[in-house]
């Protein structure tokens, strides 16, 4: 049966808040994974731009003794070349982790706020984010 207007509004805020928190958790997890996986690219491109004479031209000792303009350009190019495969690796790690933890099952439908008696999705499926439910071995996901 449908809820009253005020009850529907209150439950809507609860569902929206819960879905927003799940979204922020997913975003934080993705940010952490991408930062860790892309750290070599970030470091290589940073040192390449820092020591190049036409960009920052740092006065650091390693810029004067080890890295000249040619080696700085090589570092910049190397950083951008290894970025593409590392982005694919980071996305594969995130998708695998999200599938294993069933993170997308934590989102709740809006019908939970509109109708009385609709159970939380995680309650119906065996625990928070259905972590207690047995694995379905027939499901295959290719990344």
N, C-alpha and C positions, 0 to 999 in steps of 0.2 A: 504494500500500500504506500502511496506517496506520503512524504513528510510534510509538515506544515512549512510555511515560508521561512520563519525564523530558524526553525530546526534545520531546514535545508541549507540556509545560509551558513549556520554554524558548522555543519558537517562539510560543506563545500570548502570552508576555510581550513578545516582539518586535513581534508584530502589534498588540497592545493599545497599546504605547508609540508605534508609528508612527501608528496611528489617533488616538490622543490628541493627538499633535503636529499632525496635520493639522487636527483639530477646533480646537485652540487657534489655529492660523494663521487658520482661517476666522473664528473669534470676534474675533481681533485686527483682521483686515481689516474686518469688519463694524463694530466699535467705531470705527475710524479714519474710515470713510466716514460713519457716522451723526454723529460728532462734528463733522466738517467741514461737512456739509450742514446740520445743525441749529444751527450756531453763531449765525446771526442770531436765531433764536428764543431761544436761551439768553441772549444779550446783552440783548435787548429785555425779556424777562421779569425778568432780574436787575435791570436799572435800574428797572423798574417797581416791583418789590418793595422795592428799596433806598430809594427816595425816597418811598414812601407813608407817611403819618403813622401809620397804624394797624398797620403791619408792622414795618419797621426804623427809618424816619425818620432817615436819615443826615444828618449835619451838613455834608456836602460842599457846596461852593459851587454846583455845578450843580443840586443838589436844592433849594437855597434860591432861586436866581435863575431857573431855567428850568422845573423840574418841580414842579408843585403836585400835590395829591391827584387832581384830575381828569385831568391829563395822565399821571400814574403809573398810574391805572386804565386809561386808554386804551392805554398801553404793555403792560400785563398782558393785556388783552383781545386786542390785536393779536398779541402773542406766541403766545397759545394758538390764535388763528384761523389763523395761517400755519404752525402746527406740523403739521397734518394733511397738507397737500400736500407739505411738505418731507419728511415720513416716507415718503410714496409715492415721491418722487424718490430718496431715499436707498436704499430697498429696490430700486428699479429699477436704480440704479447698481450695487449689490452683486450682484444677480442677473445682470446683464449681464457684470460682471467675472468672477464665478464661472463662468459658462458659457464665456466666452472663454478663461479660464485652465484650464478643466476641473478645478476644485478638488475636486469631489465624486468624481471618478474616482480620486483619490489614496487613498481609503479601501480597505483591503485586506480580503478575505474571511477569515473564521475558518478555512475549509478549508485555507488556506495553512499553518496550524500543525498541522493534524490529519493531513494526508496528504503523503507524500513525492512529489516530482516535480511539484507544483502550482507553476506559475510565478507570479511577481508580476504583478498586473494591469497595472501600467504597463509591464512588460517585454513582455507580449504585445501591447500596443497601440501600441508605437512610441516608447517613452521615458518619462521621469518625467512622470506625469500626462498621458500621451499627447500631449504638446505637439508631437512630431515627426510625428504622424499628420496626414494631409490632412484638410481640413475637409469635412464632409458637408453639402452645400448643401441637401439634402432636409429636414433637421431644422429646424423652426421653433419658436421659443419666444416666447410672448406674455406680457408682464408687465402 
